[in-house]
Every structure is written in structure tokens, then in C-alpha cells.
Amino acid sequence: MFYRDRARQAQTDADSATLDNVRDRWTRAAKAWDEMATRAEKTADRRSVSEDAKDPDEED
């Protein structure tokens, strides 16, 4: 997933940063990407449950 990939890359960048402020910035970015990924996954799960609950004979 895009968000998880970005979170991993940001964490990798944080781990390789030599300056504290740069490391902190990348760490915050990794956390933000991870939170976005979690929200996107929850949204997709809710959408899936909602679509499954719809009457199959019902048209959109």
C-alpha cells in the first residue's frame, strides 16, 4: 500500500539522518504516513462491510 511504503521510506530516512532535527522531521513524517495508512485501511474495511451488507438485487 502506498501509505505504508511511504511510512517505511520515511523511517529509513530517519534512521539514516545524522542531524537531530532532520531525524525528528522524518520520524514525524513516518508517523503521519502510518496514521494515514491506518485510516485508509479502516475506511476500506468499512466500505467493504457496507457493500457486503447491501441487497444484491438493489441497483445503485
Rosetta blueprint (number, residue, H / E / L):
1 M L
2 F H
3 Y H
4 R H
5 D H
6 R H
7 A H
8 R H
9 Q H
10 A H
11 Q H
12 T H
13 D H
14 A H
15 D H
16 S H
17 A L
18 T L
19 L L
20 D H
21 N H
22 V H
23 R H
24 D H
25 R H
26 W H
27 T H
28 R H
29 A H
30 A H
31 K H
32 A H
33 W H
34 D H
35 E H
36 M H
37 A H
38 T H
39 R H
40 A H
41 E H
42 K H
43 T H
44 A H
45 D H
46 R H
47 R H
48 S H
49 V H
50 S H
51 E H
52 D H
53 A H
54 K L
55 D L
56 P L
57 D L
58 E L
59 E L
60 D L
